[in-house]
Amino acid sequence: MRSITHLLRDIISKRKMIWDLAKADFRKRFVGSYFGIVWMFVQPIVTVLIFFFIFQLGMKSTPPVPDTPYVIWLIPGLVPWFYFQEALLGVTNNLQEYNYLVKKVVFPVELLPIIKVLSSLFVHFCFLLIMAVVFLVAGYTPKISWIQVFYYTAGATVLALGLGYITSSVNVFFKDMSQIVGICLQFGMWLAPIMYWDGMFTQEHPWMAPIFKLNPFYYIVAGYRDSMLTGNAFWERPLNTLYFWIVTIGIFYIGLKIFNKLRPHFSDVL
C-alpha cells in the first residue's frame, strides 16, 4: 500500500496545483463554443427524455418503488453513470492530452487522472443540484439520506480512478484502448442496471441476482436510489458495501501499480 500512501501525500502537498489545473481543465472544454457550458447539460437531458418517452410513455414501465414515476426513478441511476462515464473516458485519454506535462521530469504524472476526475466532479455537482431541484418540483420532501449521495459519489470516484489508472497507462502504448473503453461503457450502462429494474429478471431467475451484483457499479446505482427515493442507509447493505470496497480498493491498488510500472516509458512513447 506504499504507492497509495505516497499518492495521498502528493495530493495533500500539491492540492493547490491540482485545484488550479482542474479548474483550467473544466474551462478549457468550452473554449470557442458559442453556447459554452450549456452543451454540458444537453446530452444528459436528451438521454433522460429519450428513455422517458420509450419506457414510461411507450412501454408503460413501472419502477419497483411504489407511486414513483419512471423518470424520477431513472434520474438517480443516470446521474452517477454520466459522471463515471465522463471521468473514465477523460482519464483514459488524459496522458495524451497533457503529454507536455508527462515529459516534464519533475511533474508528478500520477496526479493527472485526479485532475481530470476533479474536473468531471464540477459537472457532477451541477447535476446533483439539478436532481435535487427535480425531486423538489415533483413534490418530494427532502430527506437526510439525500446527503448520502456524496458518499456514493466518493465510491464512484475511487472506482473511476482505479480503472482510469489502468486504461490511461495502457492507452499510451495501445491507442485503441479509448475506443474499447467507450464500447465497454455502452455495455456497462445496461449491465448496471440503470434503465430497468433487475427484478424483471431475478424474480423468474433468482440465480441471476448475484450476477447483477458482481458489477461494482450496481452498488452505486442502488445507493443513489436508496438515498433519493427510499431513504435507506448504506450500512443497511453490509455485504454489498463490503464487496464494493474490497473490489474497488483492489482495482485502485492494481491500477496504481500498473501505472507506476509503466510510467518511466510514457515520455519515450508520447
Secondary structure, 3 states (H helix, E strand, C coil): CHHHHHHHHHHHHCHHHHHHHHHHHHHHCCCCCCCHHHHHHHHHHHHHHHHHHHHHHHCCCCCCCCCCCHHHHHHHHHHHHHHHHHHHHHHHCHHHHCHHHHCCCCCCHHHHHHHHHHHHHHHHHHHHHHHHHHHHHCCCCCCHHHHHHHHHHHHHHHHHHHHHHHHHHHHHHCCCHHHHHHHHHHHHHHHCCCCCCCHHHHCCCHHHHHHHHHCHHHHHHHHHHHHHHHCCCHHHCHHHHHHHHHHHHHHHHHHHHHHHHHHHHHHHHC
